[in-house]
């Protein structure tokens, strides 16, 4: 299981995305970023986010 904390990306947000794979975490996080923070995650941003994804 992998997880990503939204606050690790600089947002004042308690959301934690958990999924089985890194790609699933990125997909869910991108959807969250768009819906909640009005931020579109580009492929370049996704590459910068990957190191912040941790094993649970």
C-alpha positions, 0 to 999 in steps of 0.5 A: 500500500502506498500513500501521499499526504496532501500537506506534503505538497504544500497545501493546508489540507488533511487529505491522505491518498492511499492506494495499492500502487504509485500510479493509482495514488497519482491518479487519485491525487490528481483528481483531488487536486483538481476538485479541491484545490483547482490545480491540474497536475501535469506530467512534470508535476507528477514526476515531482510528486512521486518521491513524496509517495510513501509505503504504508 
